[in-house]
Amino acid sequence: MSAETVSIAYYSDLLCIWAYVAQIKVDELRRNFLGRVNLDYRFVSIFGNARERIGSRWATRGGFEGYASHVRDVVEGFDHVEVHPRLWTEDVPASSWPSHLFVKAAALATAAGIVDGTPVADFEGRTPVEELAWRLRLAFFRDLRDIARLDVPLELAGVMGLPVEAIRARLEDGTAFAALAGDHDSAASHHITGSPTFLLNEGRQKLYGNVGYRVIEANVQECLRDNRDVASWC
């Protein structure tokens, strides 16, 4: 016998180039384990103070221009994503937190899967929250938009047909902040220090960074096995 499903906590930062590149792996994982993988999307603060982080860490390596060159070098190794030629040198977001907060508000507003009696649209297998996060990444990396500005996610949510006023309500009543704080607390308790990170098997298996899809798949398959008849190594 095998376990029916496996839960994965997926931590990322919307401004992280490696998480942008890794989206194709997340989509593949969902397709290949349809109905057997429960993905819990969480945020980890890597670019909470984006301008200071890059300005200080890349001060001796070309500053923002140096970091931008590094990002372009990363993307050259992948043919499924693209970045704007002026990325990280113009319209640099102050922080990833505002967009993280908006996505958490959207998750709360669409949690029941129904808005005003109408089922929330499915986006080629992605949930509305997954699609919103992806469109925010595209807006930043490909289209050079400052996703820290509230008008950007509001526009994207409106185009997607998401309940904008319900999202605003979650921003205004503090529940989105509480949800984001929960992500940060969870990341700290599990010692999540990078983006993206897959956390499986109640925290026993942690896959961080540019991990190959087959490695992720192998870990999921192992978690799906029923180990009740296996003697403990403790």
N, C-alpha and C positions, 0 to 999 in steps of 0.2 A: 504493500500500500504506500501511498504518498500523501503528503500534506496537500490540502485543497488549494490554499493560497499562501503567499508570502508577502509580508509587509515590508516596504522599503521607505525609510525616511530619506528624502533627497534634499540636501542643503546646497544652496547656491546664492550667488550675488548677481543681480541683473546686469551689473557693469563688468562682470568677469568674462574675459575672452574665452577662457577654457569652458565655461558653462555654455556660452554661445555656441561653441564648436560641438559640445557634447549633446546638444538637443537631439541630433539625429540618432544618438544611441538610446536616449530615453524613448523616442518614438518607436524605434525598432524593438525595444524591450516590451513595450506595451502590445505591439502587434504580435510578437512571437509567443507571448504568454497571456494572450487575451483572456481576461477574467480571472487570471491566476496570480496577478501581481497587483497589490494595492500600493500605489505611490502616494506618499504623504509629502507634499511640497512645502519645504520650509526655507527660510532665509537665514543666511549667516552674513554678518557685517564685515566685509572685506574693504569695500569702498564707502564706508560710512562717512568718512571725511576724505573724499576722493582727491581733491586738489592738494591737500597737505600730504597725503600718502605718496602720490606720485612726485610731488615737488621735492619731498625730503629723500625718498628712497632712490630717486633717479637724479639727484642733484649733481652727482659726479659722472653721470652716464648720459648726459645730454638733456636732462630734464624731461619736459613733456614731449619734445621732439624725439628724444631717445626712446621714451616709452612707446610713442606712436610707431616708431620704426620697428620696435620689438613686436608689437601687436600685428603689424603687417607681415612680418617674417613668420609669425605663428600661422596666420591664415593662408599663407602661400602653400602650406603643406596640406590644405584641404580644399576640395573643389565644390563643396556644398554650401559654403558661406562666403560672404564678401563684406568688406569694410569700406567705409568712406575714406577717400585719400587724405582728408583733413581731420580724421578722427583723433581725439585727444589733444588737438592743437587749437580747435575752435569750438565754441559752445560746449565747453567742458562742464558736465554736471557737478554741482557742489557735493552731492551725496547720492547714494543709492537708496537711502532710507525712504524718501518720499514715494518712490515708485514701489518699493516693497510694501509700504503702508497701504497704498492704493490697491494693490493686488490682494492683500489680506482683507480689505474692506469689500472687494468684489467677491471674494470667497464666502464671506459671511452673508452678503446680499443674495447670493445664488445657491446657498447651501441646500435648500430644499429641492432644487432642480426645477422649480416652478416659480414664475414671476407673474403676478396678476392673473393667475389661472392658466397661463400659457407655459408649456414646457420650455426650458431654456435650450437654445439651439446647441447642437453638437457640431464641432468643427473638425470633420474628417478624423474622428476618433479621439480628438482632444476635448477635454472639458473646457468650458468657457474660461476658467481661471488659467489653465495651461496655455490656451490660445492667447489670452491677454498678456501673460508673461512673455510669450514668444514675440508678439507684436511690439512689445516695449523694447525687447532686445533688438529687433530689426530696426525700430525707430532710431535707436541710438547708434548701433554699429554700422548699419547700412545707410541710414538716411541722415545721420548727423543731427539728431534732434536732442534737445536737453530734456531728458525724461524726468529730471528732478522738478520741473515746472508742472504744476497741477493741470494746466490746460492740455498738456500732451496726453496723459492717460485718460482724461475726461473725453477728449476727442476720439481716441481709439475705442473706448468703451461705448461711446455713442454710435460709432460706425458699426460695431459688433452687435448692437441691439441690446446691450446690457442695461440693467435698471440703474441709470445714473443717479437718480434721486435717492434710491435706497443705498447706493454706495456712499453718497454724501452723508447720509444719516449715520452710517457706521463710522465715518471719519469724525463726525461731530459729536457723537455720544461716547467716544472713547473706546468702543469695543474693538476697533481695528488696531488701536495702539496696544491694547491688552493682548490681542492675538500675535502681534509682531513681537512683543516682549516675551511671549511664550516661546516663540522660535528662538530668540536670542538666549533665553534661559536653557532651553533644550540643547542648543549648540554648545553652550558652556559646560553643561553637565556631562556631555558626551565627548568633550574635548575636540570639538570640530573646529579646525583652524584654517581650513582652506575650502575653495570652491572650484568645481563641484565635489560633493562628497555623498556617496551612497552608504547608508547605514542599514545593515541587515542583521537578522538573527538576534534580536533584542540587544543590539549594540556590540555583539561579538565580532562581527565582520564589518570592516570599514574600508571602503575603496575610495581613494582620494586622487583628484587631479586627472591627468590625461590617461585614463585607464582604458585599455582596449575593450571593445564590446564583448568579445569572447570570454574575457576574464569576468565581466559582469554577469554574463549569461551562465557561466559555470558556477558562480556563487549562488545565483538564484536557483539553479537546478539542484544544487546540494541542499539548499534550504527547503526545497519542495519534497525532498526525500523524507520518509518517515523513519526517524532514528530511535523509535521506542525500543527496538530489540537490540540496539547497539549498547554494549557495556560502557559505563562512564569511565573516562581516563583519569578522573580525579583521584 
